[in-house]
């Protein structure tokens, strides 16, 4: 019977060092191999020329660099790119690259589907299948980095002055990252690792719907930027929009955010707030939000609601969003309205659906994103 090979994409530096120690090799082999895989994009051990021939052969026999298959690539009019990746069990997840003049942000998924059931999110409609492995999360970065480095036809016209490489990663794709804690932390360690992607802690952001114990655990073990999907300034409304609130109400969530902010100098928490017409966008809501924001080192991202088929909400009109923003700004809170990106390819916030084998039987409908696969 064939022994399953170790997928080296699943390993951060510490586990790769342990992997080599088991084989009687020195710890520095881990840095060499991390560089080959993540910086040079090597998948073939034969190419790793600073390793001895016998080590390369040993690696080929016991390890591999296994990637999901890209089944769809799309480029939006604004240059936003989306990849649909098929995992080995048939689930599909989405990854999005958002180019701006001063940064290139990769938005990665952490789960196939999502179990949290937020009322305004397309991913929720898909139901939930499973956690991604660390390797499946890291692979999104591996694939996007390689493909962004290779020019493709039609890029010239679109690219303009926009950034062509990944400077920031946000765990804001499909899934709740803190419900897949270990794999997400391992993957973030690879993102931060100098011999892999070398991103700074400020440029890796985990976004959560507010899992309080997860926020505390994260604070203790992996120092990255935190974004919290708040969306409502009081429990009655947040219970409806983000059902997780029934377990972790706003005051407990804010206390966890204060602890997280206090763990690093000058750290601020980003609060995301989706603007839903007539639901959470009044000036009274803005004033209540301001009162919370004054009690935590914070900044606010207002997110225009991105519609999807069957969505029960509409986006607030621009002047309502602006008036809401004014209240926060005048209250001294840095507040930006997030520009919607990539909506013509369903790559905007809350539009990622992939194709998930729903184990929660939530989705009776089937989202046909695989139509045109391979095009
Ligand atoms: N589960 C995590 C990670 C997903 S992040 C979290 O909740 O933070 C995705 C971000 O997009 C979240 O802030 C989410 O609330 C927001 N979002 C979801 N659906 C949206 C929609 N239809 N329009 C705009 N933003 C949406």
Boltz pocket constraint, residues with backbone or C-beta under 6 A from the ligand:
constraints:
  - pocket:
      binder: B
      contacts: [[A, 118], [A, 120], [A, 121], [A, 122], [A, 171], [A, 172], [A, 173], [A, 174], [A, 175], [A, 176], [A, 177], [A, 207], [A, 208], [A, 209], [A, 210], [A, 227], [A, 228], [A, 229], [A, 272], [A, 274], [A, 303], [A, 304], [A, 305], [A, 306], [A, 307], [A, 308], [A, 349], [A, 350], [A, 351]]
      max_distance: 6.0
